[in-house]
Amino acid sequence: MESNFIRSAVLGLTLASLCWGQSNEEPRERRAEPGPGRQIGSGAGNIGIGAAKGAGDLAKGAAKGVGDLATLHPIDAGVAVGRGAGTAGKDVAVGTVKGSAKIGKGVGRAIKKIF
């Protein structure tokens, strides 16, 4: 008789401990995506940032090229200008692709909202 009481007590405590760990809070909602206007603006910003980085890299390459040419290193000057132009092209391309994707997504969401 005493063993039944102990078994019941252990079973009751086990079930109570399992229920204790559950919380009554509802799960948090996922963070909403930015609105279409914000996405379009962010895309335009990415394009601008890419263009600005590209212009900076192009200017650095040109400046290094001028310095190398002034010190009579024409091969190094050509390499520096070419490297600056290549890096500038990469930055502009990356910014344009990222920005265009965001703009496209924002326009799509705006059209979806209208219809």
TAGIQUI-V335777 format. One record per backbone hydrogen bond with DSSP energy under -1.0 kcal/mol. NH is the residue of the N-H (numbers start at 1). CO is the residue of the C=O. If there is no record, write none. Layout:
{{NH & CO} {NH & CO}}
This chain:
{{5 & 1} {6 & 2} {7 & 3} {8 & 4} {9 & 5} {10 & 6} {11 & 7} {12 & 8} {13 & 9} {14 & 10} {15 & 11} {16 & 12} {17 & 13} {18 & 14} {19 & 15} {20 & 16} {21 & 17} {39 & 35} {40 & 36} {41 & 37} {42 & 38} {43 & 39} {44 & 40} {45 & 41} {46 & 42} {47 & 43} {48 & 44} {49 & 45} {50 & 46} {51 & 47} {52 & 48} {53 & 49} {54 & 50} {55 & 51} {56 & 52} {57 & 53} {58 & 54} {59 & 55} {60 & 56} {61 & 57} {62 & 58} {63 & 59} {64 & 60} {65 & 61} {66 & 62} {67 & 63} {68 & 64} {69 & 65} {70 & 66} {71 & 67} {72 & 69} {73 & 68} {77 & 73} {78 & 74} {79 & 75} {80 & 76} {81 & 77} {82 & 78} {83 & 79} {84 & 80} {85 & 81} {86 & 82} {87 & 83} {88 & 84} {89 & 85} {90 & 86} {91 & 87} {92 & 88} {93 & 89} {94 & 90} {95 & 91} {96 & 92} {97 & 93} {98 & 94} {99 & 95} {100 & 96} {101 & 97} {102 & 98} {103 & 99} {104 & 100} {105 & 101} {106 & 102} {107 & 103} {108 & 104} {109 & 105} {110 & 106} {111 & 107} {112 & 108} {113 & 109} {114 & 110} {115 & 111}}
